[in-house]
Amino acid sequence: MNLDELGRVFRQAVSASSVTVPERTLLHAAGCEILEMAAAYADDGQTFLTSGDAVNALASFAYGNGWLDAGRELGLIRSNQGGVTLPDASGTIPYDLHIHLHEKTGRYRRMLEKACCSVACAPEPQSPVYPGCDRILDVARRSYGGGCTFLEQGECANALASFSYGYGWLDAGVRCGLLWIERNRDLFTI
C-alpha cells in the first residue's frame, strides 16, 4: 500500500467514525477529543504528503490511527468500518528521504521507550476501567517491541509506523485520564 492509499483509508475511517456516548457528558468530551486528534493527524499527514514529506506523513497517519483505535477500544468511538490496522509500510518512503526516515525513527523509538516508562495506570486495579489502562499500556509496549523488531529486520518505515501508532495509544490514554504521568510530562499531549 502506498502512502496516498494509506492516507485515504485513514481519512475514510475518521470520516466514518462518531462518538458513542451521550452529549454533555465527560466521556463524550473525551470521545470528541480523540476524534479531533485523529482528524487533525489525518489532515497533517495529507499536508506533509502533499509537500513531499513522506516521513512525517507516515508518522502522522500512524499516530492518528493509534488515537482512533484507542478510542474504539475504549468504547468512545464507533465506525461503520472495521478497526484500522497498520498496513505494511515497506517501500512507502522514497530513497532520498531515508536519512530523514532513520533519524525520525530513532527519535521516536527513544521517545516511546521513555514514554512507556513514564506513565502508570491511574484507576485503582479494582475499578471497571482498569483493564482499559492495561490494554493501552500493552498496545504501546507491543508497538515498541514490534518497532524494534522491524528495525532489526531493516524495515525502518514499518518501525516508524509502529512507534508512532503506539504513541497515539499512550497519548489517548493520558488524555482520557486512564494513565497518570509520573515523569517526563513534555513527552505527552495534554
C-alpha positions as CSV (number, residue, x, y, z in Angstrom):
1,M,0.0,0.0,0.0
2,N,1.4,3.4,-0.9
3,L,1.1,6.5,1.3
4,D,-1.6,8.1,-0.8
5,E,-3.7,5.0,-0.3
6,L,-2.8,4.7,3.4
7,G,-3.8,8.3,4.0
8,R,-7.1,7.8,2.0
9,V,-8.1,4.7,4.0
10,F,-7.3,6.5,7.3
11,R,-9.2,9.6,6.4
12,Q,-12.2,7.5,5.4
13,A,-12.0,5.7,8.7
14,V,-12.0,9.0,10.6
15,S,-14.9,10.3,8.5
16,A,-16.9,7.1,9.2
17,S,-16.4,7.4,12.9
18,S,-18.5,9.1,15.6
19,V,-18.6,9.5,19.4
20,T,-20.7,6.8,21.1
21,V,-21.5,8.4,24.4
22,P,-24.2,10.9,25.1
23,E,-23.5,14.6,24.6
24,R,-22.8,16.9,27.6
25,T,-21.1,14.1,29.4
26,L,-17.4,13.9,30.4
27,L,-16.9,10.8,28.3
28,H,-18.5,12.5,25.3
29,A,-15.9,15.2,25.7
30,A,-13.1,12.6,25.8
31,G,-14.5,10.9,22.7
32,C,-14.7,14.2,20.9
33,E,-11.0,14.9,21.7
34,I,-10.0,11.5,20.4
35,L,-11.9,12.0,17.2
36,E,-10.5,15.6,16.8
37,M,-6.9,14.3,17.3
38,A,-7.4,11.6,14.7
39,A,-8.8,14.0,12.2
40,A,-6.0,16.6,12.9
41,Y,-3.4,14.0,12.2
42,A,-5.2,12.8,9.1
43,D,-5.1,16.4,7.8
44,D,-1.5,16.9,8.9
45,G,-0.4,13.6,7.2
46,Q,-2.1,14.8,4.0
47,T,-0.4,18.2,4.2
48,F,3.0,16.5,4.7
49,L,2.4,14.1,1.9
50,T,1.4,16.9,-0.5
51,S,4.5,18.9,0.4
52,G,6.7,15.8,-0.3
53,D,7.5,14.9,3.3
54,A,6.6,11.2,3.2
55,V,8.3,10.5,6.5
56,N,6.2,12.9,8.6
57,A,3.1,11.8,6.6
58,L,3.7,8.2,7.6
59,A,4.3,9.2,11.2
60,S,1.1,11.3,11.3
61,F,-1.1,8.7,9.7
62,A,0.1,6.0,12.1
63,Y,-0.1,8.2,15.2
64,G,-3.6,9.3,14.3
65,N,-4.5,5.6,13.8
66,G,-3.3,5.0,17.3
67,W,-5.7,7.6,18.7
68,L,-8.6,6.3,16.6
69,D,-8.1,2.6,17.6
70,A,-7.6,3.5,21.3
71,G,-10.9,5.4,21.1
72,R,-12.7,2.4,19.6
73,E,-11.2,0.0,22.1
74,L,-12.3,2.2,25.0
75,G,-15.9,2.3,23.5
76,L,-15.8,6.1,23.0
77,I,-15.7,5.9,19.2
78,R,-17.7,3.8,16.7
79,S,-17.2,3.4,13.0
80,N,-19.1,1.6,10.3
81,Q,-15.7,0.5,9.0
82,G,-13.6,-2.1,10.8
83,G,-10.7,-1.2,13.0
84,V,-7.8,0.5,11.4
85,T,-4.8,-1.8,11.3
86,L,-1.3,-0.7,10.4
87,P,-0.7,-1.8,6.8
88,D,2.7,-2.8,5.6
89,A,4.6,0.5,5.1
90,S,7.6,-1.1,3.3
91,G,8.6,0.9,0.3
92,T,6.4,3.9,1.1
93,I,9.4,6.2,1.7
94,P,11.5,7.4,-1.3
95,Y,15.2,6.6,-1.1
96,D,16.2,10.2,-1.0
97,L,14.3,10.5,2.4
98,H,15.9,7.5,4.1
99,I,18.3,9.7,6.2
100,H,15.3,11.6,7.5
101,L,13.4,8.3,8.0
102,H,16.3,6.8,10.1
103,E,16.7,10.0,12.2
104,K,12.9,10.2,12.9
105,T,12.6,6.5,13.6
106,G,15.4,6.6,16.1
107,R,14.0,9.6,17.8
108,Y,10.5,8.1,18.0
109,R,12.0,4.8,19.3
110,R,13.7,6.6,22.2
111,M,10.6,8.8,22.9
112,L,8.2,5.8,23.0
113,E,10.6,3.8,25.2
114,K,10.9,6.7,27.6
115,A,7.1,7.5,27.5
116,C,6.2,3.9,28.3
117,C,8.4,4.1,31.4
118,S,6.9,7.5,32.4
119,V,3.2,6.5,33.0
120,A,1.2,4.4,35.3
121,C,-2.4,3.3,35.4
122,A,-4.5,6.0,37.1
123,P,-7.5,3.9,38.1
124,E,-7.4,1.5,41.0
125,P,-7.0,-2.1,40.0
126,Q,-10.5,-3.0,41.2
127,S,-12.0,-0.2,39.0
128,P,-14.0,-1.4,36.0
129,V,-11.9,0.9,33.7
130,Y,-8.6,-0.5,34.9
131,P,-8.5,-3.1,32.1
132,G,-8.6,-0.2,29.6
133,C,-5.5,1.2,31.1
134,D,-3.8,-2.2,31.0
135,R,-4.8,-2.6,27.3
136,I,-3.4,0.8,26.4
137,L,-0.1,0.1,28.1
138,D,0.0,-3.4,26.4
139,V,-0.6,-2.0,22.9
140,A,2.1,0.7,23.4
141,R,4.6,-1.8,24.7
142,R,3.9,-4.2,21.9
143,S,4.1,-1.4,19.4
144,Y,7.5,-0.6,20.8
145,G,8.7,-4.2,20.6
146,G,7.3,-4.6,17.1
147,G,9.1,-1.4,16.0
148,C,12.3,-2.7,17.4
149,T,11.9,-6.0,15.6
150,F,11.2,-4.1,12.3
151,L,14.4,-2.1,12.9
152,E,16.4,-5.4,13.3
153,Q,14.9,-6.6,10.0
154,G,15.8,-3.3,8.3
155,E,12.2,-2.2,7.9
156,C,12.6,1.3,9.1
157,A,9.3,2.6,7.6
158,N,7.3,-0.1,9.4
159,A,9.3,0.6,12.6
160,L,8.3,4.3,12.4
161,A,4.7,3.4,11.9
162,S,4.7,1.0,14.8
163,F,6.4,3.5,17.2
164,S,4.0,6.3,16.1
165,Y,0.9,4.1,16.4
166,G,1.9,3.0,20.0
167,Y,2.5,6.6,20.9
168,G,-1.0,7.5,19.7
169,W,-2.4,4.9,22.1
170,L,-0.4,6.3,25.0
171,D,-1.4,9.9,24.4
172,A,-5.1,8.9,24.1
173,G,-4.8,7.1,27.4
174,V,-3.3,10.1,29.1
175,R,-5.9,12.4,27.6
176,C,-8.8,10.2,28.8
177,G,-7.4,10.0,32.3
178,L,-6.5,6.3,32.3
179,L,-2.8,6.9,32.5
180,W,-1.1,9.1,35.1
181,I,2.1,10.8,34.1
182,E,4.8,10.1,36.7
183,R,7.6,11.9,34.9
184,N,8.6,13.5,31.6
185,R,5.3,15.4,31.1
186,D,6.8,17.0,28.0
187,L,6.5,13.7,26.1
188,F,2.7,13.7,26.2
189,T,-0.1,15.6,24.5
190,I,-2.0,17.0,27.5
